[in-house]
Amino acid sequence: MAWQMIVLGLAMLAVLGVLFWGVITMARGGEYNVRWSNKIMRYRVVLQGIALLIFVVILLMAGRN
């Protein structure tokens, strides 16, 4: 079960990293914000979906044992 938690932790850290990237982008403003804000939001949503999928798979695997 330890490797599953590591994978889930890495997925959650990826979401957190992209979230902070988006916050910093919004704080910067200007052309960089206009160019990247929607892409960063999409990255975050995709990574959250992946993290949620990993979580569900871990729960299903734990329920079978």
Helices and strands as residue ranges (DSSP letters): H 2-28, H 30-64
